[in-house]
Amino acid sequence: MFCAQQQLKNLLKKCEAKGVKVNQLKCVREFLKEHDNCKPKKRNYFKAILIISLLIYALIYYYGHLRTEHCSLLMPQAMRYAFRPPENCEFCKQVKHMEHVRDISIEEFTERYAYSGRPVIVEDATTNWTALEKFNYWYFRDIYNRAKNREKVLDCQFLPYNTGFRHLYEALDMPAERVEFYKAKQRGESPEPWYFGWSNCNGETAEEFRQHYGRPYFLPELSESSPIDWFFMGTEGLGAQMHVDNVRLPSWQAQLAGSKRWLLAPPPECYFHCSSFEALVEEGDIIVLDTNRWYHQTFVQPGAISLTIGAEYD
C-alpha cells in the first residue's frame, strides 16, 4: 500500500511530464523531504522480522541441538573457577559437620535442608529400593549391550577420570579380573583400579533403571527431579578430585553399594567464615548436597565396589 507521501511524488512527476510549472509546489517538495518515511518504515519492518526470526532460530538451535551436544571448546577448569560469582557465606557459617537424620518429614527437610545449602545424610531413604540388590557392573553391562539405540547412549556425558576409557561401552568391556578387583587382589594378582561416571540420558535404559529406585520420600512435594540421572562406580581410591559443579540445582546422591568418604570445603571467599569437614556415606544412605556451592572430593572406601546414583531436584 502506498502512503500519502508516495502518492504526492507520483503527482509531481505527472505535473513535470505535462510541463506544469512546479515552482509553486515548492512547499509540497519540502513537505516530502521532511516526511519521506515510507521506505524507512518498510525497512524497519523488514529488520524487525529478520531479528525476530534469527532469535527464534537461535533458541530452537540451542535447546534442540547445543544442549544435547558436547562443547567443541571447553573453558579450562581454573578459568571457570576464577570467573565464578562469589557466594554469600551465610549458607555455610553454622555448618561444622555433616548431620545424619532418619524418618524426616517433608516439612522439616524443606525448612532446614532443601534449599539452604546445608548438607545432610538421610539414612533410611532407600529402604524399599531393589536397586541395592540389582545394580552392579554386570547388570549395567547387560542392559547397555541390549540397548537398541547405542548411538543415543554414546551421546550421554561420560566421565573417565583416570581410567583412559573413551566412552561407556569401553568402560563396560573390562576383563573380569579387573572388574572383580578385590577377588583378584586376594589371589595375589595386581589388577588396575578403576572409577568412572556417566549420565543416563537414554530414555530406554532410564525406564529400565527407574523400576528399581524412585523419588526419595523426603523431597518437597512440589519439587521435580531432573530427567537425567547420574551413576558413579569404581574400586577403592580417589573418586572425583576436589571441585565445584556447574549445574542448575541441588542434588541427592544415593550410595547403593560400598561406601564413599566425602571431603567438603567452602568456596575460597568463605574460608575464614566456614569449616571444612569429612563425612562417610555408607550403603543405603542418601547425601543431599548443593554441589554448586560446596567444593567436594570423594574417596571410595576399600572392600567393595562403590556405586552411587544421583539426580538434581528443584
VENHUVEN-V422347 format. One record per pair of residues at least 4 apart in sequence whose ideal C-beta (glycine too) atoms are under 8 Angstrom apart, sorted by the first residue. I is the first residue (numbers start at 1). J is the second residue. D is the distance in whole Angstrom. If there is no record, write none. Layout:
I&J&D  I&J&D
This chain:
2&6&4  2&7&6  2&10&8  2&38&7  3&7&7  3&37&8  3&38&5  3&41&8  4&8&6  5&9&7  5&32&6  5&35&6  5&36&6  5&37&7  5&38&6  6&10&7  6&38&5  7&11&7  8&12&7  8&28&6  8&31&8  8&32&6  9&13&7  9&32&6  10&14&7  11&15&6  12&16&6  12&22&6  12&25&7  12&28&7  12&29&7  13&17&6  14&18&6  15&20&4  15&22&5  15&25&7  16&20&7  16&22&6  22&26&8  22&29&8  25&29&6  26&30&6  27&31&6  28&32&7  29&33&7  30&34&6  31&35&6  32&36&6  37&41&6  38&42&7  39&43&6  40&44&6  41&45&6  42&46&6  43&47&6  44&48&6  45&49&6  46&50&6  47&51&6  48&52&6  49&53&6  50&54&6  51&55&6  52&56&6  53&57&6  54&58&6  55&59&6  56&60&6  57&61&6  58&62&6  59&63&6  60&64&5  61&65&5  61&66&7  62&66&5  62&67&6  63&67&6  64&68&8  65&69&6  68&155&7  68&201&8  69&155&8  70&157&7  75&79&5  75&80&5  76&80&7  77&81&6  77&243&7  78&82&6  79&83&6  80&84&7  80&246&7  81&244&7  84&244&7  84&267&8  86&267&7  86&269&5  87&91&7  87&266&8  87&267&5  87&269&6  87&270&6  87&293&6  89&93&6  89&266&7  89&269&7  89&270&4  89&273&4  89&274&6  91&95&8  91&116&7  91&117&3  91&118&7  91&290&8  91&293&6  92&117&7  92&266&5  92&270&6  92&273&7  92&274&4  92&275&8  92&293&7  92&294&7  93&273&5  93&274&6  95&118&6  95&119&7  95&274&7  95&275&7  95&277&8  96&275&5  96&277&7  97&277&5  97&279&8  98&119&6  98&120&7  98&121&6  98&262&8  98&264&7  98&277&7  98&278&8  98&279&4  98&287&8  99&118&8  99&119&8  99&120&5  99&121&7  100&120&8  100&121&5  100&123&6  101&120&6  101&121&7  101&122&6  101&123&7  102&122&7  102&123&5  102&124&5  103&124&6  104&108&5  104&109&5  104&122&6  104&218&5  105&109&7  105&218&8  106&110&6  106&217&8  106&218&6  106&219&7  106&220&6  106&221&6  107&111&6  108&112&6  109&113&5  109&114&6  109&120&8  109&218&4  109&219&7  109&220&7  110&114&5  110&115&8  110&220&5  112&116&7  112&118&7  112&120&8  113&118&5  113&119&8  113&120&5  113&288&6  114&219&8  114&220&6  114&223&7  114&250&7  114&288&8  115&250&7  117&250&8  117&290&5  117&293&5  117&294&8  119&264&7  119&279&8  119&287&7  119&288&6  119&289&5  119&290&8  119&294&7  120&287&7  120&288&5  121&279&6  121&281&6  121&285&5  121&286&7  121&287&5  121&288&8  122&216&7  122&218&6  122&285&7  122&286&5  122&287&8  122&288&7  123&284&7  123&285&5  124&284&8  125&216&5  125&217&6  125&218&6  125&254&7  125&285&8  125&286&4  126&131&7  126&132&6  126&213&7  126&254&5  126&256&7  126&284&5  126&285&8  126&286&6  127&284&8  129&212&6  129&213&5  129&214&7  129&254&8  129&256&8  130&134&5  130&211&8  130&212&4  130&213&8  131&135&5  131&209&8  131&212&4  131&213&4  131&254&8  131&256&5  131&309&7  132&256&5  132&257&7  132&283&7  132&284&7  134&139&6  134&212&5  135&139&6  135&140&7  135&209&8  135&212&7  135&256&5  135&257&7  135&307&6  135&309&8  136&140&7  136&257&7  136&305&7  136&307&7  137&141&6  137&172&7  137&179&5  137&233&7  137&305&7  138&142&6  138&179&8  139&143&6  140&144&6  140&172&6  140&231&8  140&233&8  141&145&6  141&172&4  141&173&8  142&146&6  143&147&7  143&205&6  143&208&6  143&209&8  144&150&8  144&153&6  144&168&7  144&169&7  144&172&6  144&205&7  145&172&7  147&152&8  147&153&6  147&202&7  147&204&6  147&205&6  148&204&6  149&153&7  149&202&6  149&204&6  150&154&6  150&169&7  151&155&7  152&156&7  152&201&7  152&202&5  152&204&8  153&168&6  153&169&7  153&202&5  153&205&7  154&167&6  154&168&7  154&169&7  155&201&7  156&168&7  156&198&6  156&199&5  156&200&6  156&201&4  156&202&6  156&228&8  157&198&7  157&199&4  157&201&8  158&165&8  158&167&5  158&168&5  158&171&8  158&196&7  158&197&8  158&198&5  158&199&8  159&196&6  159&197&4  159&198&7  159&232&8  160&164&6  160&165&4  160&166&7  160&171&7  160&196&5  161&195&5  161&196&6  161&197&7  161&234&8  161&239&8  161&240&7  162&195&7  162&238&8  163&171&7  163&194&5  163&195&7  163&196&6  165&170&5  165&171&4  165&196&6  166&170&5  167&171&7  168&172&6  168&196&8  168&198&5  169&173&6  171&194&8  171&196&5  171&198&8  174&178&5  174&179&5  174&194&7  175&179&7  176&180&6  177&184&5  177&189&7  177&191&6  178&184&7  178&191&5  178&192&6  178&194&7  180&184&6  180&191&8  181&185&7  181&191&5  181&193&6  181&194&7  181&235&4  181&236&8  181&305&7  182&186&7  182&235&7  182&303&7  182&304&7  182&305&8  183&187&7  184&189&4  184&190&8  184&191&4  185&189&7  185&190&8  185&191&7  193&234&7  193&235&4  193&236&6  193&237&5  194&234&6  194&235&6  195&232&7  195&233&7  195&234&3  195&235&7  195&237&7  195&238&7  195&239&6  195&300&6  195&306&8  196&232&8  196&233&7  196&234&6  197&230&6  197&231&6  197&232&4  197&233&7  197&240&8  198&230&7  198&231&6  199&228&5  199&229&7  199&230&5  200&205&6  200&206&5  200&209&6  200&228&6  200&229&5  200&230&7  200&231&6  201&206&8  201&228&5  202&206&6  203&207&6  204&208&7  205&209&6  206&210&6  206&227&8  206&229&7  207&211&7  209&213&7  209&229&7  210&214&7  210&229&8  213&254&7  213&309&7  215&219&6  215&225&6  216&252&6  216&254&8  216&286&6  219&223&5  219&225&8  219&252&8  219&313&6  220&313&8  223&313&5  223&314&6  224&313&7  224&314&6  225&311&5  225&312&7  225&313&5  226&249&7  226&251&8  226&311&5  226&312&4  226&313&7  228&311&8  229&309&6  229&310&7  229&311&5  230&253&8  230&309&7  230&310&5  230&311&7  231&307&7  231&308&7  231&309&5  232&239&7  232&240&8  232&306&7  232&307&7  232&308&4  232&309&8  232&310&7  233&305&6  233&306&7  233&307&5  233&308&7  234&239&6  234&300&6  234&305&7  234&306&6  235&300&6  235&305&6  235&306&8  236&300&5  236&301&7  236&302&4  236&303&7  237&299&7  237&300&6  238&297&8  238&298&8  238&299&6  238&300&8  239&260&6  239&297&8  239&298&4  239&299&6  239&300&5  239&306&7  240&296&7  240&297&6  240&298&5  241&297&6  242&263&7  242&265&7  242&295&6  242&296&7  242&297&4  243&295&7  243&296&7  243&297&7  244&267&7  244&291&7  244&292&7  244&293&7  244&294&7  244&295&5  244&296&7  245&291&4  245&292&6  246&292&7  247&251&7  247&291&7  247&292&6  247&312&6  248&312&7  248&314&8  249&312&4  249&313&6  249&314&5  250&288&7  250&289&7  250&290&4  250&291&8  250&292&8  250&312&7  250&313&6  251&288&8  251&289&7  251&290&8  251&291&6  251&310&5  251&311&6  251&312&5  251&313&7  252&286&5  252&287&7  252&288&5  252&289&8  252&310&6  252&311&6  252&313&7  253&281&8  253&286&7  253&287&5  253&289&7  253&308&5  253&309&7  253&310&4  254&285&7  254&286&5  254&308&7  254&309&5  254&310&7  255&259&6  255&260&6  255&281&5  255&282&6  255&283&6  255&284&7  255&285&5  255&286&7  255&287&8  255&306&7  255&307&8  255&308&6  256&283&7  256&307&4  256&308&7  256&309&6  257&283&6  257&304&6  257&305&6  257&306&6  257&307&4  258&283&6  258&300&7  258&301&6  258&303&7  258&304&4  258&305&6  258&306&4  258&307&7  259&280&6  259&281&6  259&282&5  259&283&6  259&300&8  259&301&4  259&304&8  259&306&7  260&280&8  260&281&5  260&298&5  260&299&7  260&300&6  260&301&6  260&306&5  260&308&6  261&278&6  261&279&7  261&280&5  261&281&8  261&298&7  261&299&4  261&301&6  262&278&7  262&279&5  262&280&8  262&281&6  262&287&7  262&289&8  262&296&6  262&297&7  262&298&6  263&276&7  263&277&8  263&278&5  263&296&7  263&297&4  263&298&8  263&299&8  264&276&6  264&277&6  264&278&7  264&279&7  264&289&8  264&294&5  264&295&7  264&296&5  265&276&4  265&294&7  265&295&4  265&296&8  266&270&4  266&271&6  266&273&7  266&274&4  266&275&7  266&276&7  266&293&8  266&294&7  266&295&7  267&293&7  267&294&8  267&295&6  270&274&5  279&287&7  280&301&7  281&285&5  281&287&5  289&294&6  289&296&7  290&294&6  291&296&6  300&306&4  301&306&7
